[in-house]
């Protein structure tokens, strides 16, 4: 059975999704933070454990808290919870679906050995894709 999308533990460098704040920095996790984590060798399994997500979920979806922008706080939810909705509400907060983790990880894998684009450029490209093509 899936765990609730709120966190049950903390791994340094990975913000908790219960309020999406890093205990280390007190900052919210944005798309660029997610990109940086995975480009620096973070794993999906470790991320899911830290976020209290079931890595065996059919799909983990990446949402941006409204109002949606490049600097929006991210939320991570299993599709079993969101039922694939574009707009989703959790704990009184409204979220907009950006893309699923499989797509995100494919992009990260595709550029793993490249210096380009830099993380901020990749964040902009992914966000633009999410808003126009996804």
N, C-alpha and C positions, 0 to 999 in steps of 0.2 A: 504494500500500500504506500502511496506517496506521502511524504512528509509535507507539512504545511510549508509555504514558501518563506516563512520567517526563519531566522538563523537560530541554530542551536550551539554554535561554536564560533571561534574567531581564529583566523589565520592571519598573521601580520601581513600587511600589504593588500589584503582583500577586504573591501568594505562589507559590512553586514547589510543584508537587504531588509531586515526588519524595519530599520529606518534609513537604510542605505548609507550609513556613515561608517567611516573607518575609525576604529578605536585608536589607531595609531596617529591619525592626522585630524580627526574630527570633521573631515570633509566628505561631501557626498560623492558618490561614484558617478562619473560622466563617461561618455563613450570613449573619450581619449584615454581615461584611466583603464578601462577594460582592454583596449588595444595594447596599451603599454604593458599591462600585466601579462598578456599572452605572448607578446613579442619578446618578452624577457624570459620566456620559458615556462610560464604558468601552465598548468594542466587543467583540462575540463573536469577531471575527477576531483582534484584538489579544490577547484573553484566551487563545484557543487557541494562538496562536504562543508566548506566554509560558509556557504549560503544556506545550508540546510535543505538543499534540493536533491531529489532523487535522480541520480545520473542515469538511471534506467528508464526514466520517463520517456514516453514516445518522442516528445520534443520539449525542449525548454525554450521559451520565447523571451525575447529581449524587448522591453517596453520602455518608453520615455514618459516621465511624469509630465502632465500638462501644467502650464502651457509648454508645448513641445518646441524645443530648440536644440541647437548643438550642445548647449551647456545644461540641458535637462538632466535631472537625477534619473538614473536607470532603475528599473525593477525587473526581476527575473522570475518567471512563473511557468509552471508546467502546463502544457496544453490541456491536460485533463482538468485543470482549474479554470483556464480562460476560455476553453471550448473554441479556441481560434478566433475570438472576437477581436476586431480592430481596436475598439475602445473597451477598456476594462477598468473596473473599480475595485480597489482593495484597501481596506482599513480607512475608508473615507477619502482616499486619493484617487484621482482619475489618471489613467495611463493610456498611451497610444502605442500600438504595436509597431516596432521598427522592422524586425526580421527575427528568424529563429537562430538558435545557436549553431545549427549545422551550417547554415550559410555563412555566419560570422567566422566559424572555424575554418571553413574552406578558403575564405579570403585570407585569413592569417597564414594558413599553410602555403597558399600560393605565393606569398611574398616573404616567407620565412628567411630565406637566404639573401634577401635584397636589402640594400640600405634605403632604397626609395620605394614608396613615398615615406616621408617622415610621418610620425604618429598623428600629428595635427592635420596633415593633408589627407591621410587615410580616414580619419574621423570625419572630415568634411565630405569626402567622397561617399562614405558609407551612409552618412546622414542624408545626403542628396538623393542617393539611390532609394533609401527608405521612404522619402517623402514623394518621390516622383515615379519610381518604377516598381516598387515592391507590392 
